[in-house]
């Protein structure tokens, strides 16, 4: 039986001397799969007969993870694309794409960024291709989602968690 896992070595800059050194941290992708997939085309076929020139497309991105056992995690990358004109919805595409990953040898401090930044970065090209194919198969031009800064998504999620915690503590004092 062949091993379909993907291993990625992460390199970090060595402090001060400008040379990259292997940090010994890696992420192993054991499986990737679609958890949920939805495409709504509410105004077909009318919208396909006279398609608008420049629809407004809103892209949504979210990343989550959960532990499966002591060494493996399920990482969930959620993408949504909502296209509309001034007065009509064109399509709504939603994808929940997941991977089972592990990070052998990663320290506790390195584990969260590996799972919440590096794993989604590895998953993104596959999820983007699914969205592109789905919009094409729905009768529209293939939607090519631009690369995503998963560090910014990670930081935004951390900020949201801090705000929620602060809000719950404030509510508890009232």
C-alpha beads as a LAMMPS data file, in Angstrom:
LAMMPS data file: protein, C-alpha beads

174 atoms
173 bonds

1 atom types
1 bond types

-500.0 500.0 xlo xhi
-500.0 500.0 ylo yhi
-500.0 500.0 zlo zhi

Masses

1 110.0

Atoms # bond

1 1 1 0.000 0.000 0.000
2 1 1 1.425 3.400 -0.923
3 1 1 1.694 6.321 1.473
4 1 1 -0.258 9.296 0.116
5 1 1 0.859 11.630 2.896
6 1 1 2.502 14.922 2.018
7 1 1 5.357 16.227 4.135
8 1 1 6.430 19.859 4.105
9 1 1 9.576 21.100 5.792
10 1 1 9.262 24.579 7.254
11 1 1 12.416 26.674 7.277
12 1 1 13.012 29.612 9.561
13 1 1 15.557 32.393 9.401
14 1 1 18.458 31.879 11.774
15 1 1 18.703 34.753 14.226
16 1 1 20.967 37.495 12.918
17 1 1 23.141 35.608 10.439
18 1 1 20.668 35.539 7.532
19 1 1 21.032 31.800 6.867
20 1 1 17.995 29.576 6.782
21 1 1 18.115 26.546 9.015
22 1 1 15.703 23.652 9.047
23 1 1 13.730 23.900 12.230
24 1 1 12.849 20.213 12.289
25 1 1 9.184 21.149 12.179
26 1 1 7.040 19.515 9.558
27 1 1 3.419 19.003 8.763
28 1 1 2.140 15.739 7.325
29 1 1 -1.089 15.739 5.309
30 1 1 -2.680 12.302 5.655
31 1 1 -5.879 13.020 3.679
32 1 1 -7.779 15.864 2.021
33 1 1 -11.509 15.765 1.300
34 1 1 -14.685 17.729 0.666
35 1 1 -16.872 17.880 3.785
36 1 1 -19.619 20.040 2.281
37 1 1 -20.208 21.539 -1.153
38 1 1 -23.041 23.782 -2.304
39 1 1 -23.772 25.794 -5.449
40 1 1 -26.902 27.884 -5.824
41 1 1 -27.831 29.375 -9.193
42 1 1 -31.153 31.060 -8.271
43 1 1 -31.790 33.045 -11.451
44 1 1 -30.833 30.468 -14.071
45 1 1 -31.481 30.247 -16.950
46 1 1 -32.431 33.935 -17.316
47 1 1 -29.142 35.253 -15.913
48 1 1 -27.178 32.994 -18.282
49 1 1 -28.977 34.311 -21.388
50 1 1 -27.910 37.907 -20.739
51 1 1 -25.001 37.737 -18.259
52 1 1 -23.897 40.955 -16.539
53 1 1 -20.494 42.418 -17.406
54 1 1 -18.987 42.953 -13.946
55 1 1 -20.706 41.165 -11.084
56 1 1 -19.803 41.998 -7.507
57 1 1 -18.173 38.922 -5.953
58 1 1 -17.688 38.689 -2.195
59 1 1 -15.257 36.020 -0.967
60 1 1 -15.425 34.614 2.553
61 1 1 -12.642 32.590 4.194
62 1 1 -12.447 30.840 7.532
63 1 1 -10.127 28.263 9.068
64 1 1 -10.818 25.943 11.968
65 1 1 -9.326 22.802 13.448
66 1 1 -10.117 20.088 15.943
67 1 1 -8.086 17.329 17.493
68 1 1 -8.865 13.814 16.324
69 1 1 -6.437 12.048 18.641
70 1 1 -3.191 12.917 20.411
71 1 1 -1.294 13.383 17.130
72 1 1 -3.790 14.119 14.349
73 1 1 -5.975 17.120 13.627
74 1 1 -8.766 17.867 11.207
75 1 1 -8.177 21.265 9.593
76 1 1 -11.235 22.852 8.001
77 1 1 -10.957 25.503 5.287
78 1 1 -14.276 27.175 4.477
79 1 1 -14.592 29.244 1.301
80 1 1 -17.678 31.052 0.066
81 1 1 -18.243 33.126 -3.056
82 1 1 -21.371 35.233 -3.408
83 1 1 -21.811 36.908 -6.820
84 1 1 -24.525 39.441 -7.538
85 1 1 -25.395 42.438 -9.634
86 1 1 -27.212 45.487 -8.326
87 1 1 -30.561 43.728 -8.354
88 1 1 -29.983 39.995 -8.864
89 1 1 -28.102 37.159 -7.245
90 1 1 -25.916 35.298 -9.726
91 1 1 -24.581 32.445 -7.638
92 1 1 -23.586 31.356 -4.170
93 1 1 -20.783 28.801 -3.936
94 1 1 -19.798 27.314 -0.584
95 1 1 -17.094 24.775 0.123
96 1 1 -15.955 23.197 3.352
97 1 1 -12.676 21.463 2.552
98 1 1 -10.833 19.460 5.185
99 1 1 -7.560 17.680 5.769
100 1 1 -6.250 15.293 8.380
101 1 1 -2.790 16.463 9.411
102 1 1 -0.139 15.801 12.018
103 1 1 2.946 17.735 13.039
104 1 1 5.455 15.242 14.437
105 1 1 8.227 16.853 16.420
106 1 1 6.521 20.240 16.628
107 1 1 6.690 22.018 19.961
108 1 1 3.466 23.135 21.602
109 1 1 4.280 26.753 20.626
110 1 1 4.746 25.802 16.957
111 1 1 1.753 23.476 16.691
112 1 1 -1.062 26.041 16.441
113 1 1 0.559 28.131 13.652
114 1 1 1.462 24.966 11.721
115 1 1 -2.107 23.707 11.871
116 1 1 -3.870 27.051 11.392
117 1 1 -1.530 28.672 8.822
118 1 1 0.606 26.081 7.036
119 1 1 -2.063 23.380 6.610
120 1 1 -4.620 25.777 5.029
121 1 1 -1.866 27.159 2.790
122 1 1 -1.258 23.617 1.500
123 1 1 -4.999 22.940 1.114
124 1 1 -5.882 26.201 -0.641
125 1 1 -4.888 25.345 -4.244
126 1 1 -7.145 22.279 -4.173
127 1 1 -10.077 24.195 -2.662
128 1 1 -9.603 27.046 -5.146
129 1 1 -9.724 24.576 -8.069
130 1 1 -12.974 23.085 -6.739
131 1 1 -14.594 26.556 -6.532
132 1 1 -13.333 27.413 -10.030
133 1 1 -14.726 24.192 -11.505
134 1 1 -18.008 24.629 -9.649
135 1 1 -18.623 28.153 -11.000
136 1 1 -17.684 27.036 -14.520
137 1 1 -20.004 24.036 -14.273
138 1 1 -22.731 26.411 -13.045
139 1 1 -22.580 28.308 -16.350
140 1 1 -20.367 31.212 -15.299
141 1 1 -16.772 32.155 -15.960
142 1 1 -14.458 30.119 -13.705
143 1 1 -13.861 32.049 -10.493
144 1 1 -10.184 32.225 -9.616
145 1 1 -9.807 33.202 -5.978
146 1 1 -6.639 35.191 -5.368
147 1 1 -4.044 33.778 -2.940
148 1 1 -4.995 34.207 0.705
149 1 1 -2.763 35.477 3.501
150 1 1 -3.424 32.771 6.085
151 1 1 -1.247 34.588 8.634
152 1 1 -3.752 37.476 8.494
153 1 1 -6.691 35.041 8.800
154 1 1 -4.986 33.428 11.821
155 1 1 -4.350 36.811 13.469
156 1 1 -7.929 37.921 12.789
157 1 1 -9.289 34.745 14.403
158 1 1 -7.039 35.286 17.460
159 1 1 -8.304 38.886 17.779
160 1 1 -11.916 37.743 17.501
161 1 1 -11.343 35.144 20.228
162 1 1 -9.760 37.780 22.499
163 1 1 -12.686 40.159 21.913
164 1 1 -15.212 37.408 22.619
165 1 1 -13.374 36.491 25.823
166 1 1 -13.207 40.134 26.941
167 1 1 -16.889 40.585 26.101
168 1 1 -17.904 37.504 28.087
169 1 1 -15.823 38.653 31.061
170 1 1 -17.451 42.104 30.907
171 1 1 -20.919 40.533 30.696
172 1 1 -20.107 38.335 33.690
173 1 1 -19.243 41.358 35.835
174 1 1 -22.528 43.165 35.163

Bonds

1 1 1 2
2 1 2 3
3 1 3 4
4 1 4 5
5 1 5 6
6 1 6 7
7 1 7 8
8 1 8 9
9 1 9 10
10 1 10 11
11 1 11 12
12 1 12 13
13 1 13 14
14 1 14 15
15 1 15 16
16 1 16 17
17 1 17 18
18 1 18 19
19 1 19 20
20 1 20 21
21 1 21 22
22 1 22 23
23 1 23 24
24 1 24 25
25 1 25 26
26 1 26 27
27 1 27 28
28 1 28 29
29 1 29 30
30 1 30 31
31 1 31 32
32 1 32 33
33 1 33 34
34 1 34 35
35 1 35 36
36 1 36 37
37 1 37 38
38 1 38 39
39 1 39 40
40 1 40 41
41 1 41 42
42 1 42 43
43 1 43 44
44 1 44 45
45 1 45 46
46 1 46 47
47 1 47 48
48 1 48 49
49 1 49 50
50 1 50 51
51 1 51 52
52 1 52 53
53 1 53 54
54 1 54 55
55 1 55 56
56 1 56 57
57 1 57 58
58 1 58 59
59 1 59 60
60 1 60 61
61 1 61 62
62 1 62 63
63 1 63 64
64 1 64 65
65 1 65 66
66 1 66 67
67 1 67 68
68 1 68 69
69 1 69 70
70 1 70 71
71 1 71 72
72 1 72 73
73 1 73 74
74 1 74 75
75 1 75 76
76 1 76 77
77 1 77 78
78 1 78 79
79 1 79 80
80 1 80 81
81 1 81 82
82 1 82 83
83 1 83 84
84 1 84 85
85 1 85 86
86 1 86 87
87 1 87 88
88 1 88 89
89 1 89 90
90 1 90 91
91 1 91 92
92 1 92 93
93 1 93 94
94 1 94 95
95 1 95 96
96 1 96 97
97 1 97 98
98 1 98 99
99 1 99 100
100 1 100 101
101 1 101 102
102 1 102 103
103 1 103 104
104 1 104 105
105 1 105 106
106 1 106 107
107 1 107 108
108 1 108 109
109 1 109 110
110 1 110 111
111 1 111 112
112 1 112 113
113 1 113 114
114 1 114 115
115 1 115 116
116 1 116 117
117 1 117 118
118 1 118 119
119 1 119 120
120 1 120 121
121 1 121 122
122 1 122 123
123 1 123 124
124 1 124 125
125 1 125 126
126 1 126 127
127 1 127 128
128 1 128 129
129 1 129 130
130 1 130 131
131 1 131 132
132 1 132 133
133 1 133 134
134 1 134 135
135 1 135 136
136 1 136 137
137 1 137 138
138 1 138 139
139 1 139 140
140 1 140 141
141 1 141 142
142 1 142 143
143 1 143 144
144 1 144 145
145 1 145 146
146 1 146 147
147 1 147 148
148 1 148 149
149 1 149 150
150 1 150 151
151 1 151 152
152 1 152 153
153 1 153 154
154 1 154 155
155 1 155 156
156 1 156 157
157 1 157 158
158 1 158 159
159 1 159 160
160 1 160 161
161 1 161 162
162 1 162 163
163 1 163 164
164 1 164 165
165 1 165 166
166 1 166 167
167 1 167 168
168 1 168 169
169 1 169 170
170 1 170 171
171 1 171 172
172 1 172 173
173 1 173 174
